[in-house]
Structure formats: structure tokens, C-alpha cells
Amino acid sequence: MPHFLDLFVEELRGAKQELLRRVLTGEESNEVDRLLHQAFIEEWRDLPDPRKEELQVVAVDSGRALRRYSSGAFMYITRAIASSSWGKSYRNMMFNSHVVASASPQIANMVGLRSEFCEHEAILDALNDSDDVDVVLVDGSLYGRINHVPEPFNYRGERDLYLRFMDTFSKLVERCRQRKILLLGVSKDSIANHLTKFLMKRISQSILESLESELSSDQLTQLNDYLGSSVKNVRPLMNLIRDLPLNKQQYENLLSLVSELRRPRPDFSLISAWAETSGYTTPIEPFPDVPLFKYEAKNPRDYALRRFASASADHPGEEDAFEEWAVKVMEKVFGLPAFVTVCVKLSFQDTPLRIDVPASTLGLPDRMTDLKEPKILDPPPDKLMQALALLQAEYGGLDLYNVWLVQADQEARLPERDVTNLYEPLIEKELRISLSPLRRERRARTAFRRSAR
């Protein structure tokens, strides 16, 4: 069988059949699953009534393309469009080429950062053009943008990209705060697990409390310390658990707890498995579990000068001014507000969305550097409920999760055929060169042309 179906069936019917079924359906398999299911149901809430309002809306999305050539160079195109409810669009585009000098993940990270940078620029253009904006919708996570690795990319003209990215992002967040604009990031396929980790912390404490009569205070303290340290060094923890005087059920519960803490499932997984109605999760301000906010926020000047020393090479004769600007940008980064995140299912048949909102947009004072642990917002802020009601009113079904963002997506996306048939011929014509793709890209293009016949 050329398609390996016989081997696939053997795998499917093998010893892991039961495990596969549970993983793919979210079915409970142990006490920790049962506790997590119960805890999730307690945090699942009914949606507010849809509220259709005459609001001025800006929605932004971006498209990108990355091509590699036999010369050793790569070329990227990033573009973004901010569509407005008053009928005007604001476009931004960036294009560049470099000789490959980095691993593929860093190149992909740079192009992704460029795309989001284009989005910031397009939104700021819209806000500069209109004083009456009520809502800004961004396709993708806002909270995720602060988790980009602050790195100087090793390409001329790109070394300070992270700084420019965070400068525009900080301006966008602050502009929306000043003008009381509702700034929302909407993610369709999030792998974040902020709520899961929060619930697992509760469950961990519950299981430890159930063992108080079995274990000494020293054993409980040691177990709690290991479980609270992200369970990264699992061998000492497992050695400790094996030596504890536990019965079989207690031992299995601890093993299940460790397994879940080591690999907490995404929040979307809980919703898909256990949400029986449309609704939303209790909002949470996630703790920024990244080294940037853990260790570097105390001295933004030292961090900026140390981290981006090489970026000054792109500013010959202006090194001092660049360094002072870099320090100011990092000061703004460390002054960013916390972000509120909530998962919402606008229809029982649909998949969840994740919504990110700056705390400052909701009138909350928390900053990223203020948080020492995740913070549950119960009851939810009124302005967040207004946002959920707005999203519900603009929901158009499985293929139209938000009318504004779908429109921006359609206008911004960059199909491969456009790169091949429009952009590359223009490059060849204007530069009077011939672009030779890598062998694997030639095969991909040949397959694409055949499928299009």
C-alpha cells in the first residue's frame, strides 16, 4: 500500500488506542482531569446580550511572504491594512532582502515581527487621521507581542527592529488609553494556557491539603516547593514522590498532577472539551513569565545599552542619539500596562476566540511589572463586558467570526500566486535581474501550477 494505510491502521488499533481517544476528545481519565473539569465549569460564564452600537471601528490584519533564492539570499514582503468603518483604508508595506546569515527560526521571527510592526503603523495612521475612533480590532494576540525575544537581528537596517516594534506598540497602547479607545486583540487559534495554569495551581493546593494527614510538614513543604517551580527538574520530584508513604490512588493522583503541570494543556482545549454552551472564561491578568520582566525591568538603561549595542551600527554618526532613544523605548516597555485575557465562544458550534485587552484600556491601574502572580478579575470590568457584547453583535457565523477582521484579512493576505506572478516579476524588471529559487521552492511552484490548471 503506497499510502502506508496498513501501517497507519496498525498504529491506530495498537496499545495507545485508548490514550489517543482520550486526548482527541478531552475525555476525563484521572482524578486531576475530574478536578480540572469541575474547576473549569466554575469559571465558565454566560455571554452578555449582544449590543449593536454605531461605533467608529478600525480593524487591522497583515500578510507576509518569505522567499529564498539560490544566491543565498532571502526576500520578504510584509503588508498590513487597517480598514475603517468610515470607508477609508490605511496601508503599510515593507520589503527587503538579505543574505542568509541566521537559522530559519530567527528569519521567521523577524518577518513575523515586521508584519506586526506594519499593523502598528497602519493603525497609528488611522488614529492620526480620525479623532472619533471608538474601537481598534487587531487580528492576533496583544499579550503575545510583549513576549517577543528582544534581539538585535543580524541584518543591516534590521538590528533595531525590536525597538521600533515596541516603540510603535507602546504608542498604540498609550494612544488608546488617552483617547479611551477600546483596543482588542482577537486570536483565532491560541495555544495560551493562562487559565489552565491558574486552575492547576488551585488543584495542586487542593491535592496537597488532602495529604496533610499522611505527610509531615517537611514533606509537604518540599513537595510544594517542587510542584511550584514549574516542575522543570522532574527527577528529584519523582524520587521524592516514590519515597512518600502514599496509597496507590494518592500516588497516581500525584503522578497525574505532575504530568499536567509539566505540560499544561491550552485553554482552548478545556473549552472545546467541556463547554456545553456559548460563553466566556473568567478574565485573568497573566503573570508575565518571561525573563525580560522578571529580571531586567529594574535597570532599563543598562539592559538597552547592553542588549542593543550592535544596533547602533545602523546609525553611523548618531550613535549617542540612538542609545538614548533605545533607553527611552525600553523604559516604555517596562512601563506597559498588564493585559487582560479572556476566552470566548460566541456560538456553541464554533471554536473559541481569545481576547486580549490592555488593563489601561479598561481603566485598571496594573502594570506588567506590578504583577507577581496571575490575577483573576471577578466581577469582570464593565468595559470588558461591553467589548464581549460588541464582538457578539459583529459575529456572523462559522465563516464570519468578526465582520471587520474578516474584511481586513481578505484585503491584507498575500497569496503565493501574487508573489510569483506580480511581485517577483516587478523585482526582476526594475532591478534587471533573474531570480532563481531554491530547488525545493521550484518543486513547490511546479506543484502549485499543476494544481491550478
N, C-alpha and C positions, 0 to 999 in steps of 0.2 A: 504494500500500500504506500504510494508515494507521499501521501499527506500525513503519514505517521499516525493514522487514526487507530490502528490496532494497539500501538504503544500508549496512545492517549487513553483509550478505554481501560487498559490495564492499570494505569495510574489512577483513573477516576474510580475504579472499583477496588482499589487497594486498601491498605490498612488505614490510610488517612481520610477515608470517605466521610466518616462521621465528623472529623475535625473540619474538613472543607465545608460541609453543610452548615455547621455552626458559625464559622467565620463569615460565610457569604450571606447568611440570613440574620446574624446578630442574636441567634438563639442563646438563652442562658445555659451555662454549662457548669457553674460552680456557685458557691456562696457569695463570692465577690461580685460576680455578674448580677446575682439577685439584688444585692445591696446597691450596686450602681444603677440598676434599673429603677429601683424604688426611689433613689436619690434624684434621678433624672426626672421622674414623673412629678416630684415635688417642685422642680424648677421649671416645669413647662406651663405656660400661661396662655390664656385666650387672647386673641388679637383684638385691638380696639376696632370700633366701627370705621369703615373707610370714610375718608373726609376729602372730598373733591374741592379744591380751592383754586382760585385764579391766582397762580403764583408765577413769578418770573424764574425760570429754571435754566440752568446751564448743565449740560451733560457732556462728559469728555471720555474718549477712548483713543487707543493708539494702535498702530500696526507696525510691523517690522519685517525686515528681511536680512538675511546674512548669507553671503556667497563667498566661496573660496575658489582660488584660481591656481593653476599650475605654476604660476610665477612665484608662489609662496606668499602671495598677498590675500587678504580678505577684504570684502567690501560690505558695509552695512547701510541700510536705509531705515530710518525711523520717522514716523509721521504721526501726528495727533490732530484731532479736530474736536473743538468744543462747539456743540450745537446748542442754540438758544431757542427759547420759546417765542422770542420776538422775530424769529426768522433769519437771523444772521449767524453765520458760522465763522469760527476763528481757527485758522490753520497754523500749524508749526511743523517744520520738517528739518531733518538733519541727515547728512550723507557724508561718509568719509571712507577712506581705505588705508590700511596699514599692512606692513609685512608681518606675518605671523611670528610672534615672539613670546607667546604665552600658551598655556594649556587651554583647551577648548572651554572648560567651565568659566575661566576668567573672561574670555571673549564674550560668552553668552551673558555673563553678569553685566559686562559693560554695555552691551546692546540693550539689555533689559532696562538698565538704569537710564540710558539715553531715551528710550521710549517713554518712561515715566517723566523724565525731565521735559520732553516735548509736551506732555499733558499739562504739567505745571505752567509752562509758558503760555499755552493756549488758553487756559482758564484765566490767568492773570491778564491777558489781553482782553478777554470778555469783561472782567471786572473793571478794568480801566475804561472800557467803552460804555459801561452802563452803571448807573448808581442805584438801580432798582432791582438787583438780583436778590431773590429770596432763598433759593436752594441751589447748591452745586452738587452734582452727582458724579462720582468718579468710579469708573469700572475697575474693580480690584481693591485690594486691601490698603487702607491708610496706615494702620498699625504696622503692617509688614514693611513699610517704607523706612521706618526707623531701624529696622533690623538688617539693612544692607551693610555689608562689611565696609568700614571706612578705609578704603585702599586707594593709593595712587596708581592708576593704570599705566602700564609701561609703554605708552604710545604718545608721540609728540602731539600736543594740543589736547590730550585727554587726561593728563595726570591729575588735574584738579577737578575732574568731572564730579566726583562725590561731593566736593564742597559746593560746586554750582548747583547740584541737585538739591542738597539740603538747604541752600540759601533760598531757592525758589519755593521749596516745600514749607519752610518756616514762614516765608512771606505770605503764602497762601493761607496757612492756618491762622496767622495773626490778622490778615485782612478780613477773613470771615468772622473772627471774633469781634473785631472793631465794628463791623457793619451788621452784626447779628444775622449773618447768613448761615443757614443750615448746611454744613459740609458733611456729606455722606460718602463713604466708600462701600461699594457693593460687590462682594465676591461670590461668584457662582460655584466654584469648586475649591473651597478652602480645606486645607489639611490641618488647620489650627486645632489645638486641644485645650484651650484655656479653661473652659467649663469642666471638661473631663478631669484635668489635673486638680482643680479646686474640689470637685466632688470626691476624688480619690484621697485627698488629704483628710477629708471628714471620715471616710470609710476606714482609712488607716488608723485614725484615732479611736474609732469605734471598736475595731478588732483588738487593738492594744488594751482598751478598757475591759474587754471581755476576758482577757488573760491575767487580770490583776490578782486573782485568787490563786493562779497557778505559778506565777513567776515572782522572783524577788524584785525589789525596786531597782537594784543594779542591773538585772537582766532586762527589765522593761526600759530603763534609760538607754542602755546600749542598743537595744533593738530599735527604739525610737530614733536614735541618732543615725543609725544605718539607713533606716527607711526614709528619713528626712533629707538625706544627702543625694537625692536623685538616683539612688541605687546604682551608681556608676561602677563602684568596686564591689561586684556581687559575691566574690569568693569568700571574704570574711563574713559577710552577711549569711551566706548559706552554711558556713561552718558553725556560726552561732545558732542558727535555727535547728540544725541537726542535733546540737547538744542540749536543747531545751527539753524539759520534761512535759511533752505535749502528747495528747492522744492523736489518733490518725486524722480525725476531722480537723482539729486545730492545726495540725501540721500542713494539711492540704490547703486550708484557708490561707495560711501564711505564704505558701508557695504561689498560690493564685494571686495574692496581693503583690508579691514581688514581681511576678510576670507582668501584671498590669501597670505597675509603677515604672518598670523599665521601658515599656513600650505602650504608653497611654494612647488609646485609640482616638481618632479625630472626633470632635463634637458632632460633625455631620453623621458619623456612624451611629451615634446614640439616637439622633433624631430619626434617621432612616429606619432603625430597628424598632424603636419604642414609641415614637409619637403617633398617636392614633387619631389626631385631629390636626388641623392647621393651628398655628400658634407661634410662640416665641419663647426663648430661654430667658431666665433672669439675667439682666445685663451685668457685665463684670468689667472692672478695670484691671487688665492683666498686669502682673508684675513684670517689668522689662528684664527678662532673664538673659541678658546679653552682657558681655564684658564691658562694652562701651559705657553703659550706665551704671555698672557695678563698681568699676574701679577707676574710671578716667574722669568722671564728672567733677571731681574736686579741683582739678587744675586744667581747664580748657586751653590755656595758653601753652603750657608745656606739651600737652597732647598734640595740639595743632602743629606746633613747630617741629616736633619730633616725627609725627606721622607723615606730614606732607612736605618734608624738607626737599624731596626731589621735584615736587611740583613747581617750585619757584623757577626751575629751568625753562619753563614755558613762558616766563615773564622777564626776559632779559632787560636789565636796566631798571626794573620796577620790583625787585625782589623784596625790598623793605615794605612797600605798599601792599604787595601780595601777602606777605606774612601777617601784617596787621589785619587784612581782610579775612584771612584764614582763621585767625583767632576769634574775630567777631562772629564768623559763621559757626564755629564750634560752641561759642557762648550761647548762641541762639538754639543750637541743637540741644544743649544740656538744659535749656530753659523751656523746652517744648512741654505742652500740657500732656497729661495722661490721655489715653484713648479708651473710650467705652466700646466694648464689642458685644454684640448680641446676634444670635442665630434666629432666623425667622423662616417659617414655612407658610407661604401665602396661600397655598392650596394643598389639601391632603394628598393629591395625586402628584404634586410637583416635588422637586428636590429642594433642599434648604438653600437659603442665602445667608451670607454673613455680612453684617452691617458694622462698620467702624465709624465712630464719631469722636472728634476731639472733645475732651471734657470741657474745654473753654467754650466750645460751640453750645454746650448745654448749660452754661452758666456755673460750672463746677470749678473749684479752685485748684484741684490736684494737678501736680506736675509729674513728669516721668520720674524725676529724681526724688520725689516725695514718697513714692510707694516702696514699702518694704515687703509687702506680700499682696496677693490679689485682693481686690475689694469688690464685694457684691453690692449692687445698687438696688435696694429694696425698701420702699417702692421705687420704680423707675422714674427718672425725671420727666416732667410734663412734656418738655420739648422732644424727648426721645419718643414718647408716645405719639406726638404729632408727626414725627418722621415715619413711624410704622404705619400710621393711618394714611399718610401720603403715598407710601410705597404700595399699600393695598389698593388705593384708588387708581394708581397707574399700572396695576397688574393686568395683563391681557391674556393670560393663559400660559400653557407649557412652552409655546414658541415666542412669547412676548412678555418676558418676566418684568420688564420695565420699558415703557414706550420710548422714553427719552434715551436710555442707554442702548437699546437695540438700534435706534436710528444712528447714534454716534458710532456704534460698532460697524454698521454697514458702510458708513462713509469713510472710516479710518482704516479698515482692514486692508492688507496689502497682499493680494493673491500672487502665487508664484508665477502665474502666466503673465502678470503685469510686469514683473521684474524681467522675465525673459523676453517679452515681446515689446516692451516700452522703454524701461529704464536702461537696460544693458545696451540696446542699440543706440540710445542717445549718448551714452558714455563713449561708445566706440566712435560715433560720428564726431562728437565735439572734441575728443582727445586724439582722434585719428589713430586709434589702436585697435587691436583684436584681442578680445577676452577669451582665454582658454580655460574652461572649468576643469576641476579635478576629475579623475576618471569616474569616481563614484557618483559625482553630480551629473556627468554626461549620461551615465546609465539611468539615473533618476529622471532626467529630462526626456530621454528617449521613451521611457515607460510612460511618462506623462503625455507625450504627444500621441503615442499609440492609443492610450485610453480615451483621449479627447476626440478621436476620429469617429 
